[in-house]
Amino acid sequence: QVQLQESGPGLVKPSETLSLTCSVSGGSISSYYWSWIRQPPGKGLEWIGYISYSGSTNFNPSLKSRVTISLDTSKNQFSLKLSSVTAADTAVYYCAREGFTAIDYWGQGTLVTVSS
Amino acid sequence: QSALTQPASVSGSPGQSITISCTGTSSDVGTYNVVSWYQHHPGKAPKLMIYEVNKRPSGVSNRFSGSKSGNTASLTISGLQAEDEADYFCCSYAGSSTWVFGGGTKLTVL
């Protein structure tokens, strides 16, 4: 059973960079695509982007200029960086695996608050 | 990308059936048979219940079923049980390797 777990600071200051890591167990990160998704308080889910097993990436056009996703196969982890954050970036951030035709495994999510 | 539209809440009594709708556009739900549904208990990882509109992953009860008509997908839960009380959200492929989600529906079992 694939399991994913997000980790990182729960509080980030405005204008700084949000950094999160997703640790994957029960399966190799060297297959499939790996995504980040977020849910602001009281709002719906928003797909942020993915990185493939080969390192190619694709991002939500609304966030593309601020997002970096990277892969560390030696640690079976992938990471998210979101730059120049504002209060609008406060959200529960989820990491997930993209299967062939669905996002099939998710982490529990981690709340990141942007505040000074 | 616009979010998919779901009702904020639905409710039903044990044993009854309920249906949750998920309305998108011709750019997502209407074009692609790549719609999935998730069950989410707060604080836990969302669980995939339906994929490719109407397929169930191994281990998911056959009380859960999915369908699609035009730009609207639906999730039906039959024989409601107390354990079904959760948030449910839909997701559709939106082209160009992107995904769009619904706002989520809170299911209350009365």
gemmi code that builds the backbone of each chain (N, CA, C; Angstrom):
import gemmi

chains = {
    "A": [
        ("GLN", (0.847, -1.189, 0.000), (0.000, 0.000, 0.000), (0.886, 1.243, 0.000)),
        ("VAL", (0.690, 2.075, -0.996), (1.469, 3.314, -1.081), (0.988, 4.295, -0.019)),
        ("GLN", (1.925, 4.911, 0.670), (1.594, 5.942, 1.663), (2.444, 7.169, 1.404)),
        ("LEU", (1.831, 8.340, 1.596), (2.516, 9.603, 1.391), (2.362, 10.456, 2.644)),
        ("GLN", (3.411, 11.198, 2.992), (3.388, 12.031, 4.183), (4.072, 13.357, 3.902)),
        ("GLU", (3.323, 14.436, 4.093), (3.872, 15.770, 3.892), (4.612, 16.242, 5.143)),
        ("SER", (5.642, 17.052, 4.946), (6.347, 17.647, 6.076), (6.885, 19.010, 5.666)),
        ("GLY", (7.033, 19.878, 6.672), (7.544, 21.216, 6.413), (6.991, 22.210, 7.398)),
        ("PRO", (7.468, 23.454, 7.331), (7.009, 24.489, 8.272), (5.522, 24.755, 8.150)),
        ("GLY", (4.875, 24.979, 9.296), (3.453, 25.287, 9.280), (3.179, 26.777, 9.197)),
        ("LEU", (4.228, 27.581, 9.303), (4.073, 29.030, 9.269), (5.165, 29.629, 8.383)),
        ("VAL", (4.740, 30.446, 7.434), (5.668, 31.097, 6.510), (5.318, 32.584, 6.464)),
        ("LYS", (6.340, 33.410, 6.413), (6.108, 34.865, 6.372), (5.771, 35.308, 4.942)),
        ("PRO", (4.964, 36.354, 4.825), (4.654, 36.896, 3.493), (5.935, 37.266, 2.749)),
        ("SER", (5.923, 37.027, 1.442), (7.011, 37.292, 0.496), (8.090, 36.209, 0.539)),
        ("GLU", (8.059, 35.322, 1.509), (9.063, 34.267, 1.577), (8.634, 33.048, 0.742)),
        ("THR", (9.469, 32.009, 0.797), (9.206, 30.804, 0.001), (8.705, 29.663, 0.882)),
        ("LEU", (7.585, 29.103, 0.482), (7.007, 27.937, 1.157), (7.712, 26.694, 0.626)),
        ("SER", (8.169, 25.838, 1.549), (8.864, 24.607, 1.142), (8.269, 23.407, 1.865)),
        ("LEU", (7.842, 22.420, 1.102), (7.284, 21.191, 1.657), (7.932, 19.977, 0.997)),
        ("THR", (7.994, 18.895, 1.744), (8.523, 17.631, 1.234), (7.488, 16.535, 1.430)),
        ("CYS", (7.421, 15.642, 0.482), (6.522, 14.490, 0.556), (7.361, 13.214, 0.559)),
        ("SER", (7.222, 12.437, 1.614), (7.928, 11.157, 1.716), (6.996, 10.041, 1.284)),
        ("VAL", (7.473, 9.198, 0.374), (6.663, 8.125, -0.181), (7.166, 6.778, 0.329)),
        ("SER", (6.253, 5.947, 0.803), (6.611, 4.604, 1.252), (5.665, 3.595, 0.607)),
        ("GLY", (6.120, 2.355, 0.504), (5.292, 1.314, -0.083), (5.343, 1.270, -1.594)),
        ("GLY", (6.199, 2.062, -2.186), (6.322, 2.088, -3.636), (7.450, 3.007, -4.036)),
        ("SER", (7.959, 2.799, -5.243), (9.081, 3.619, -5.710), (8.594, 4.889, -6.387)),
        ("ILE", (9.321, 5.959, -6.131), (9.011, 7.237, -6.747), (9.521, 7.261, -8.194)),
        ("SER", (10.245, 6.229, -8.571), (10.801, 6.158, -9.923), (9.777, 5.668, -10.950)),
        ("SER", (8.537, 5.654, -10.559), (7.437, 5.366, -11.472), (6.327, 6.369, -11.175)),
        ("TYR", (5.425, 6.523, -12.099), (4.257, 7.391, -11.928), (4.615, 8.876, -11.924)),
        ("TYR", (3.596, 9.674, -11.763), (3.710, 11.120, -11.643), (3.317, 11.497, -10.221)),
        ("TRP", (3.906, 12.573, -9.701), (3.715, 12.956, -8.305), (3.284, 14.410, -8.222)),
        ("SER", (2.167, 14.619, -7.531), (1.497, 15.921, -7.579), (1.432, 16.627, -6.239)),
        ("TRP", (1.210, 17.929, -6.325), (0.862, 18.751, -5.165), (-0.499, 19.391, -5.439)),
        ("ILE", (-1.319, 19.413, -4.409), (-2.686, 19.929, -4.477), (-2.916, 20.693, -3.185)),
        ("ARG", (-3.705, 21.773, -3.230), (-3.950, 22.520, -2.007), (-5.430, 22.878, -1.856)),
        ("GLN", (-5.821, 23.180, -0.610), (-7.189, 23.573, -0.320), (-7.176, 24.721, 0.673)),
        ("PRO", (-7.428, 25.944, 0.200), (-7.532, 27.081, 1.124), (-8.720, 26.877, 2.066)),
        ("PRO", (-8.670, 27.482, 3.240), (-9.773, 27.326, 4.199), (-11.115, 27.721, 3.587)),
        ("GLY", (-12.078, 26.829, 3.675), (-13.417, 27.124, 3.193), (-13.576, 27.099, 1.683)),
        ("LYS", (-12.547, 26.687, 0.970), (-12.611, 26.679, -0.487), (-12.352, 25.273, -1.034)),
        ("GLY", (-12.472, 25.142, -2.345), (-12.260, 23.855, -2.982), (-10.786, 23.564, -3.220)),
        ("LEU", (-10.530, 22.354, -3.726), (-9.170, 21.920, -3.996), (-8.633, 22.553, -5.270)),
        ("GLU", (-7.335, 22.797, -5.289), (-6.667, 23.372, -6.454), (-5.420, 22.552, -6.767)),
        ("TRP", (-5.356, 22.035, -7.992), (-4.177, 21.293, -8.437), (-3.043, 22.278, -8.674)),
        ("ILE", (-1.867, 22.007, -8.084), (-0.723, 22.900, -8.213), (0.190, 22.476, -9.357)),
        ("GLY", (0.480, 21.181, -9.432), (1.359, 20.703, -10.485), (1.890, 19.321, -10.184)),
        ("TYR", (2.646, 18.768, -11.152), (3.231, 17.448, -10.950), (4.668, 17.397, -11.447)),
        ("ILE", (5.366, 16.363, -10.990), (6.661, 16.002, -11.535), (6.588, 14.524, -11.904)),
        ("SER", (7.118, 14.171, -13.034), (7.102, 12.780, -13.458), (8.319, 12.043, -12.916)),
        ("TYR", (8.288, 10.718, -13.069), (9.402, 9.888, -12.624), (10.699, 10.263, -13.348)),
        ("SER", (10.562, 10.864, -14.524), (11.745, 11.247, -15.301), (12.174, 12.684, -15.034)),
        ("GLY", (11.383, 13.396, -14.224), (11.750, 14.763, -13.867), (11.036, 15.847, -14.658)),
        ("SER", (10.191, 15.473, -15.613), (9.444, 16.506, -16.330), (8.344, 17.057, -15.429)),
        ("THR", (7.999, 18.310, -15.638), (7.015, 18.955, -14.761), (5.906, 19.630, -15.565)),
        ("ASN", (4.797, 19.877, -14.886), (3.691, 20.621, -15.454), (2.973, 21.314, -14.305)),
        ("PHE", (2.563, 22.573, -14.529), (2.005, 23.348, -13.432), (0.680, 23.993, -13.812)),
        ("ASN", (-0.108, 24.299, -12.777), (-1.310, 25.099, -12.958), (-0.874, 26.467, -13.497)),
        ("PRO", (-1.455, 26.901, -14.620), (-1.031, 28.187, -15.201), (-1.112, 29.355, -14.213)),
        ("SER", (-2.048, 29.288, -13.275), (-2.220, 30.398, -12.333), (-1.082, 30.483, -11.312)),
        ("LEU", (-0.300, 29.413, -11.186), (0.774, 29.377, -10.190), (2.146, 29.163, -10.810)),
        ("LYS", (2.162, 28.917, -12.098), (3.372, 28.462, -12.789), (4.615, 29.307, -12.505)),
        ("SER", (4.446, 30.620, -12.425), (5.611, 31.501, -12.278), (6.246, 31.404, -10.893)),
        ("ARG", (5.538, 30.811, -9.936), (6.050, 30.775, -8.563), (6.367, 29.368, -8.061)),
        ("VAL", (6.105, 28.347, -8.853), (6.196, 26.964, -8.376), (7.419, 26.233, -8.911)),
        ("THR", (8.046, 25.469, -8.023), (9.093, 24.525, -8.399), (8.772, 23.194, -7.725)),
        ("ILE", (8.824, 22.107, -8.483), (8.664, 20.765, -7.911), (9.888, 19.960, -8.311)),
        ("SER", (10.473, 19.274, -7.338), (11.680, 18.488, -7.598), (11.549, 17.091, -7.014)),
        ("LEU", (12.427, 16.205, -7.473), (12.385, 14.786, -7.125), (13.709, 14.375, -6.499)),
        ("ASP", (13.680, 13.578, -5.438), (14.895, 13.014, -4.851), (14.693, 11.506, -4.776)),
        ("THR", (15.150, 10.803, -5.813), (14.916, 9.364, -5.878), (15.698, 8.614, -4.808)),
        ("SER", (16.816, 9.163, -4.362), (17.612, 8.477, -3.345), (16.878, 8.410, -2.004)),
        ("LYS", (16.013, 9.386, -1.768), (15.251, 9.417, -0.513), (13.790, 9.026, -0.720)),
        ("ASN", (13.409, 8.736, -1.952), (12.011, 8.443, -2.295), (11.098, 9.595, -1.851)),
        ("GLN", (11.516, 10.812, -2.177), (10.778, 12.013, -1.791), (10.640, 12.957, -2.983)),
        ("PHE", (9.635, 13.816, -2.915), (9.554, 14.917, -3.849), (9.154, 16.163, -3.072)),
        ("SER", (9.446, 17.331, -3.642), (9.315, 18.567, -2.881), (8.610, 19.657, -3.675)),
        ("LEU", (8.033, 20.586, -2.930), (7.346, 21.746, -3.498), (7.983, 23.007, -2.963)),
        ("LYS", (8.215, 23.960, -3.834), (8.603, 25.303, -3.409), (7.658, 26.291, -4.081)),
        ("LEU", (7.096, 27.193, -3.277), (6.197, 28.221, -3.777), (6.748, 29.558, -3.296)),
        ("SER", (7.147, 30.391, -4.221), (7.826, 31.636, -3.857), (6.854, 32.801, -3.690)),
        ("SER", (7.352, 33.853, -3.071), (6.601, 35.120, -2.931), (5.180, 34.888, -2.408)),
        ("VAL", (5.074, 34.176, -1.297), (3.743, 33.808, -0.787), (3.026, 35.005, -0.175)),
        ("THR", (1.701, 34.940, -0.230), (0.827, 35.913, 0.414), (-0.198, 35.141, 1.246)),
        ("ALA", (-1.068, 35.885, 1.925), (-2.091, 35.243, 2.741), (-2.980, 34.318, 1.900)),
        ("ALA", (-3.116, 34.618, 0.625), (-3.941, 33.789, -0.268), (-3.362, 32.391, -0.472)),
        ("ASP", (-2.113, 32.202, -0.096), (-1.486, 30.880, -0.219), (-1.675, 30.032, 1.042)),
        ("THR", (-2.328, 30.593, 2.046), (-2.651, 29.805, 3.237), (-3.616, 28.691, 2.840)),
        ("ALA", (-3.240, 27.447, 3.159), (-4.034, 26.307, 2.702), (-3.527, 25.021, 3.347)),
        ("VAL", (-4.331, 23.977, 3.228), (-3.851, 22.623, 3.496), (-3.229, 22.131, 2.199)),
        ("TYR", (-1.991, 21.719, 2.272), (-1.263, 21.238, 1.100), (-1.181, 19.708, 1.145)),
        ("TYR", (-1.564, 19.091, 0.040), (-1.531, 17.636, -0.086), (-0.525, 17.220, -1.149)),
        ("CYS", (0.176, 16.131, -0.887), (0.930, 15.488, -1.949), (0.163, 14.234, -2.368)),
        ("ALA", (0.343, 13.829, -3.611), (-0.457, 12.723, -4.133), (0.264, 12.053, -5.296)),
        ("ARG", (-0.176, 10.830, -5.600), (0.336, 10.103, -6.747), (-0.695, 10.097, -7.869)),
        ("GLU", (-0.229, 10.363, -9.070), (-1.110, 10.257, -10.238), (-0.947, 8.868, -10.844)),
        ("GLY", (-2.039, 8.103, -10.834), (-2.063, 6.839, -11.544), (-2.313, 7.127, -13.011)),
        ("PHE", (-2.671, 6.115, -13.761), (-2.845, 6.312, -15.205), (-4.046, 7.190, -15.538)),
        ("THR", (-5.121, 7.024, -14.786), (-6.312, 7.817, -15.091), (-6.970, 8.384, -13.851)),
        ("ALA", (-6.211, 8.547, -12.781), (-6.760, 9.168, -11.579), (-5.619, 9.489, -10.623)),
        ("ILE", (-5.854, 10.456, -9.780), (-4.950, 10.709, -8.661), (-5.357, 9.698, -7.612)),
        ("ASP", (-4.521, 8.681, -7.388), (-5.019, 7.527, -6.645), (-4.581, 7.414, -5.193)),
        ("TYR", (-3.486, 8.023, -4.821), (-3.069, 7.996, -3.416), (-2.720, 9.399, -2.963)),
        ("TRP", (-3.150, 9.728, -1.743), (-2.955, 11.058, -1.182), (-2.303, 10.982, 0.191)),
        ("GLY", (-1.630, 12.061, 0.557), (-1.199, 12.221, 1.929), (-2.328, 12.808, 2.764)),
        ("GLN", (-2.104, 12.934, 4.060), (-3.127, 13.481, 4.973), (-3.262, 14.987, 4.842)),
        ("GLY", (-2.244, 15.625, 4.291), (-2.273, 17.069, 4.156), (-1.583, 17.762, 5.328)),
        ("THR", (-1.064, 18.942, 5.049), (-0.433, 19.746, 6.095), (-0.855, 21.199, 5.924)),
        ("LEU", (-1.247, 21.825, 7.022), (-1.691, 23.216, 6.965), (-0.491, 24.145, 6.970)),
        ("VAL", (-0.458, 25.025, 5.987), (0.567, 26.064, 5.945), (-0.129, 27.417, 6.029)),
        ("THR", (0.255, 28.184, 7.017), (-0.316, 29.514, 7.220), (0.714, 30.565, 6.836)),
        ("VAL", (0.291, 31.535, 6.041), (1.177, 32.642, 5.672), (0.798, 33.842, 6.524)),
        ("SER", (1.711, 34.234, 7.397), (1.438, 35.332, 8.313), (2.750, 35.847, 8.887)),
        ("SER", (2.775, 37.130, 9.167), (3.975, 37.717, 9.768), (3.942, 37.561, 11.283)),
    ],
    "B": [
        ("GLN", (-8.662, 27.642, -15.719), (-9.336, 26.477, -15.142), (-10.372, 26.916, -14.134)),
        ("SER", (-11.620, 26.456, -14.295), (-12.664, 26.744, -13.319), (-12.960, 25.489, -12.529)),
        ("ALA", (-13.286, 25.695, -11.267), (-13.591, 24.566, -10.413), (-14.889, 23.899, -10.868)),
        ("LEU", (-15.000, 22.631, -10.572), (-16.233, 21.895, -10.819), (-17.232, 22.248, -9.725)),
        ("THR", (-18.523, 22.242, -10.056), (-19.558, 22.663, -9.105), (-20.239, 21.464, -8.457)),
        ("GLN", (-20.199, 21.451, -7.153), (-20.889, 20.419, -6.367), (-21.817, 21.086, -5.366)),
        ("PRO", (-22.892, 20.387, -4.945), (-23.714, 20.936, -3.850), (-22.895, 20.949, -2.569)),
        ("ALA", (-23.144, 21.953, -1.733), (-22.365, 22.061, -0.493), (-22.649, 20.912, 0.459)),
        ("SER", (-23.893, 20.455, 0.458), (-24.244, 19.392, 1.388), (-25.395, 18.551, 0.851)),
        ("VAL", (-25.417, 17.300, 1.262), (-26.532, 16.388, 1.011), (-26.719, 15.563, 2.277)),
        ("SER", (-27.887, 15.005, 2.431), (-28.130, 14.164, 3.596), (-29.093, 13.045, 3.244)),
        ("GLY", (-29.055, 11.997, 4.028), (-29.949, 10.864, 3.825), (-29.973, 10.001, 5.071)),
        ("SER", (-30.990, 9.182, 5.166), (-31.127, 8.277, 6.311), (-30.464, 6.941, 6.006)),
        ("PRO", (-30.081, 6.220, 7.027), (-29.483, 4.894, 6.791), (-30.375, 4.038, 5.904)),
        ("GLY", (-29.748, 3.380, 4.933), (-30.477, 2.508, 4.017), (-30.937, 3.201, 2.749)),
        ("GLN", (-31.022, 4.522, 2.783), (-31.449, 5.273, 1.599), (-30.307, 5.424, 0.599)),
        ("SER", (-30.641, 5.983, -0.553), (-29.637, 6.296, -1.566), (-29.545, 7.809, -1.732)),
        ("ILE", (-28.342, 8.287, -2.011), (-28.159, 9.706, -2.307), (-27.299, 9.830, -3.554)),
        ("THR", (-27.428, 10.970, -4.215), (-26.620, 11.259, -5.401), (-25.998, 12.634, -5.258)),
        ("ILE", (-24.712, 12.711, -5.562), (-23.987, 13.973, -5.536), (-23.587, 14.315, -6.970)),
        ("SER", (-23.902, 15.517, -7.387), (-23.578, 15.932, -8.755), (-22.281, 16.728, -8.793)),
        ("CYS", (-21.699, 16.749, -9.968), (-20.417, 17.429, -10.200), (-20.478, 18.010, -11.618)),
        ("THR", (-20.696, 19.310, -11.704), (-20.904, 19.932, -13.006), (-19.671, 20.685, -13.463)),
        ("GLY", (-19.213, 20.331, -14.645), (-18.065, 20.999, -15.219), (-18.428, 21.673, -16.526)),
        ("THR", (-17.529, 21.599, -17.469), (-17.741, 22.236, -18.776), (-17.343, 21.271, -19.888)),
        ("SER", (-17.476, 21.724, -21.104), (-17.076, 20.914, -22.256), (-15.556, 20.796, -22.354)),
        ("SER", (-14.829, 21.528, -21.506), (-13.359, 21.453, -21.509), (-12.831, 20.397, -20.532)),
        ("ASP", (-13.712, 19.883, -19.701), (-13.253, 18.880, -18.742), (-14.214, 17.691, -18.674)),
        ("VAL", (-15.197, 17.748, -17.800), (-16.117, 16.613, -17.629), (-16.777, 16.218, -18.950)),
        ("GLY", (-17.185, 17.220, -19.732), (-17.911, 16.932, -20.953), (-17.091, 16.251, -22.028)),
        ("THR", (-15.782, 16.382, -21.987), (-14.923, 15.838, -23.033), (-14.218, 14.553, -22.618)),
        ("TYR", (-13.830, 14.461, -21.363), (-12.997, 13.338, -20.929), (-13.741, 12.398, -19.981)),
        ("ASN", (-13.625, 11.119, -20.233), (-14.184, 10.112, -19.320), (-13.148, 9.784, -18.249)),
        ("VAL", (-12.592, 10.844, -17.682), (-11.561, 10.707, -16.649), (-12.024, 11.529, -15.461)),
        ("VAL", (-13.091, 11.059, -14.837), (-13.678, 11.693, -13.668), (-13.530, 10.734, -12.499)),
        ("SER", (-13.077, 11.250, -11.385), (-12.909, 10.433, -10.193), (-13.613, 11.078, -9.004)),
        ("TRP", (-13.913, 10.241, -8.028), (-14.574, 10.679, -6.804), (-13.771, 10.207, -5.600)),
        ("TYR", (-13.766, 11.054, -4.574), (-12.984, 10.766, -3.378), (-13.860, 10.940, -2.126)),
        ("GLN", (-13.578, 10.090, -1.149), (-14.177, 10.210, 0.177), (-13.097, 10.788, 1.098)),
        ("HIS", (-13.471, 11.812, 1.861), (-12.483, 12.449, 2.716), (-13.030, 12.663, 4.120)),
        ("HIS", (-12.449, 11.928, 5.047), (-12.722, 12.189, 6.457), (-11.684, 13.200, 6.916)),
        ("PRO", (-12.104, 14.340, 7.482), (-11.161, 15.397, 7.878), (-9.990, 14.866, 8.698)),
        ("GLY", (-8.808, 15.333, 8.316), (-7.606, 14.921, 9.024), (-6.987, 13.639, 8.493)),
        ("LYS", (-7.693, 12.993, 7.562), (-7.170, 11.751, 6.964), (-6.904, 11.976, 5.485)),
        ("ALA", (-6.229, 11.034, 4.882), (-5.955, 11.118, 3.456), (-7.230, 10.839, 2.665)),
        ("PRO", (-7.534, 11.653, 1.647), (-8.662, 11.335, 0.765), (-8.500, 9.938, 0.178)),
        ("LYS", (-9.634, 9.261, -0.018), (-9.638, 7.894, -0.544), (-10.337, 7.857, -1.890)),
        ("LEU", (-9.706, 7.262, -2.883), (-10.303, 7.129, -4.215), (-11.442, 6.115, -4.171)),
        ("MET", (-12.628, 6.537, -4.589), (-13.808, 5.666, -4.567), (-14.261, 5.260, -5.974)),
        ("ILE", (-14.104, 6.168, -6.929), (-14.509, 5.931, -8.315), (-13.470, 6.556, -9.224)),
        ("TYR", (-13.123, 5.869, -10.319), (-12.254, 6.471, -11.321), (-12.808, 6.157, -12.707)),
        ("GLU", (-12.355, 6.897, -13.693), (-12.859, 6.750, -15.074), (-14.380, 6.696, -15.086)),
        ("VAL", (-14.993, 7.661, -14.397), (-16.451, 7.869, -14.333), (-17.181, 6.833, -13.485)),
        ("ASN", (-16.921, 5.538, -13.724), (-17.769, 4.517, -13.100), (-17.042, 3.259, -12.658)),
        ("LYS", (-15.725, 3.321, -12.544), (-14.972, 2.142, -12.128), (-14.611, 2.249, -10.645)),
        ("ARG", (-14.691, 1.119, -9.963), (-14.349, 1.081, -8.538), (-13.002, 0.424, -8.323)),
        ("PRO", (-12.130, 1.067, -7.527), (-10.869, 0.394, -7.162), (-11.171, -0.842, -6.325)),
        ("SER", (-10.243, -1.764, -6.324), (-10.382, -2.953, -5.503), (-10.603, -2.568, -4.039)),
        ("GLY", (-11.588, -3.196, -3.413), (-11.847, -2.947, -2.005), (-12.925, -1.918, -1.722)),
        ("VAL", (-13.344, -1.175, -2.731), (-14.415, -0.180, -2.544), (-15.762, -0.874, -2.700)),
        ("SER", (-16.658, -0.592, -1.773), (-17.969, -1.228, -1.764), (-18.744, -0.949, -3.050)),
        ("ASN", (-19.502, -1.954, -3.507), (-20.327, -1.756, -4.704), (-21.557, -0.912, -4.419)),
        ("ARG", (-21.681, -0.389, -3.193), (-22.732, 0.581, -2.896), (-22.406, 1.946, -3.534)),
        ("PHE", (-21.162, 2.108, -3.932), (-20.718, 3.351, -4.562), (-20.701, 3.154, -6.084)),
        ("SER", (-21.351, 4.071, -6.801), (-21.357, 3.981, -8.255), (-21.270, 5.380, -8.855)),
        ("GLY", (-20.753, 5.444, -10.072), (-20.593, 6.721, -10.753), (-21.200, 6.693, -12.137)),
        ("SER", (-21.545, 7.882, -12.626), (-22.096, 8.009, -13.966), (-21.792, 9.402, -14.490)),
        ("LYS", (-22.094, 9.597, -15.767), (-21.866, 10.910, -16.371), (-22.876, 11.139, -17.479)),
        ("SER", (-23.349, 12.383, -17.576), (-24.210, 12.793, -18.674), (-23.829, 14.214, -19.057)),
        ("GLY", (-23.346, 14.364, -20.267), (-22.921, 15.688, -20.698), (-21.799, 16.231, -19.836)),
        ("ASN", (-22.004, 17.425, -19.327), (-20.982, 18.070, -18.510), (-21.110, 17.763, -17.016)),
        ("THR", (-22.017, 16.854, -16.656), (-22.258, 16.546, -15.245), (-21.983, 15.083, -14.922)),
        ("ALA", (-21.140, 14.890, -13.925), (-20.881, 13.555, -13.394), (-21.625, 13.407, -12.076)),
        ("SER", (-21.906, 12.171, -11.707), (-22.651, 11.932, -10.473), (-22.076, 10.757, -9.712)),
        ("LEU", (-22.144, 10.856, -8.405), (-21.781, 9.764, -7.508), (-23.042, 9.357, -6.760)),
        ("THR", (-23.363, 8.081, -6.789), (-24.507, 7.571, -6.055), (-24.022, 6.609, -4.980)),
        ("ILE", (-24.538, 6.791, -3.785), (-24.253, 5.881, -2.683), (-25.578, 5.254, -2.276)),
        ("SER", (-25.657, 3.945, -2.394), (-26.893, 3.251, -2.036), (-26.725, 2.580, -0.674)),
        ("GLY", (-27.846, 2.275, -0.031), (-27.779, 1.612, 1.271), (-26.910, 2.383, 2.254)),
        ("LEU", (-27.198, 3.688, 2.395), (-26.374, 4.554, 3.241), (-26.079, 3.939, 4.603)),
        ("GLN", (-24.829, 4.102, 5.017), (-24.412, 3.647, 6.335), (-23.778, 4.814, 7.082)),
        ("ALA", (-23.772, 4.727, 8.389), (-23.228, 5.806, 9.211), (-21.785, 6.120, 8.834)),
        ("GLU", (-21.045, 5.089, 8.471), (-19.624, 5.273, 8.139), (-19.419, 6.026, 6.829)),
        ("ASP", (-20.495, 6.209, 6.051), (-20.370, 6.946, 4.791), (-20.323, 8.453, 5.030)),
        ("GLU", (-20.664, 8.885, 6.235), (-20.656, 10.315, 6.526), (-19.241, 10.850, 6.390)),
        ("ALA", (-19.056, 11.794, 5.460), (-17.737, 12.312, 5.115), (-17.915, 13.435, 4.094)),
        ("ASP", (-16.819, 14.024, 3.697), (-16.821, 14.952, 2.570), (-16.501, 14.158, 1.313)),
        ("TYR", (-17.148, 14.518, 0.204), (-16.899, 13.861, -1.085), (-16.569, 14.936, -2.114)),
        ("PHE", (-15.524, 14.688, -2.896), (-15.220, 15.644, -3.956), (-14.893, 14.916, -5.254)),
        ("CYS", (-15.148, 15.616, -6.339), (-14.908, 15.053, -7.660), (-13.668, 15.703, -8.274)),
        ("CYS", (-13.158, 15.052, -9.280), (-11.972, 15.529, -9.984), (-12.093, 15.126, -11.450)),
        ("SER", (-11.728, 16.016, -12.351), (-11.759, 15.696, -13.774), (-10.456, 16.088, -14.448)),
        ("TYR", (-10.049, 15.286, -15.395), (-8.951, 15.675, -16.265), (-9.434, 16.880, -17.076)),
        ("ALA", (-8.532, 17.859, -17.258), (-8.941, 19.090, -17.932), (-8.081, 19.389, -19.157)),
        ("GLY", (-7.392, 18.367, -19.641), (-6.558, 18.566, -20.815), (-5.183, 19.106, -20.461)),
        ("SER", (-4.246, 18.969, -21.390), (-2.878, 19.485, -21.201), (-2.258, 19.005, -19.895)),
        ("SER", (-2.583, 17.778, -19.525), (-2.022, 17.164, -18.305), (-2.351, 17.956, -17.046)),
        ("THR", (-3.533, 18.513, -16.978), (-3.957, 19.255, -15.790), (-5.238, 18.645, -15.225)),
        ("TRP", (-5.539, 18.973, -13.986), (-6.699, 18.449, -13.283), (-7.493, 19.601, -12.666)),
        ("VAL", (-8.799, 19.378, -12.543), (-9.651, 20.358, -11.881), (-10.540, 19.617, -10.880)),
        ("PHE", (-10.813, 20.274, -9.773), (-11.555, 19.642, -8.687), (-12.877, 20.333, -8.405)),
        ("GLY", (-13.772, 19.606, -7.768), (-15.002, 20.169, -7.256), (-14.768, 20.803, -5.893)),
        ("GLY", (-15.757, 21.574, -5.455), (-15.636, 22.257, -4.178), (-15.884, 21.370, -2.974)),
        ("GLY", (-16.404, 20.173, -3.223), (-16.655, 19.252, -2.117), (-18.086, 19.297, -1.632)),
        ("THR", (-18.593, 18.159, -1.209), (-19.955, 18.022, -0.673), (-19.899, 17.290, 0.656)),
        ("LYS", (-20.527, 17.877, 1.659), (-20.570, 17.223, 2.978), (-21.799, 16.325, 3.040)),
        ("LEU", (-21.575, 15.036, 3.220), (-22.663, 14.068, 3.348), (-22.946, 13.825, 4.824)),
        ("THR", (-24.190, 14.052, 5.205), (-24.634, 13.767, 6.563), (-25.593, 12.590, 6.541)),
        ("VAL", (-25.308, 11.595, 7.356), (-26.211, 10.448, 7.500), (-27.055, 10.698, 8.742)),
        ("LEU", (-28.347, 10.889, 8.515), (-29.256, 11.331, 9.584), (-29.507, 10.259, 10.637)),
    ],
}
model = gemmi.Model(1)
for chain_id, residues in chains.items():
    chain = gemmi.Chain(chain_id)
    for i, (resn, *xyz) in enumerate(residues, 1):
        res = gemmi.Residue()
        res.name, res.seqid = resn, gemmi.SeqId(i, " ")
        for name, pos in zip(("N", "CA", "C"), xyz):
            atom = gemmi.Atom()
            atom.name, atom.element = name, gemmi.Element(name[0])
            atom.pos, atom.b_iso = gemmi.Position(*pos), 0.0
            res.add_atom(atom)
        chain.add_residue(res)
    model.add_chain(chain)
structure = gemmi.Structure()
structure.add_model(model)
structure.setup_entities()
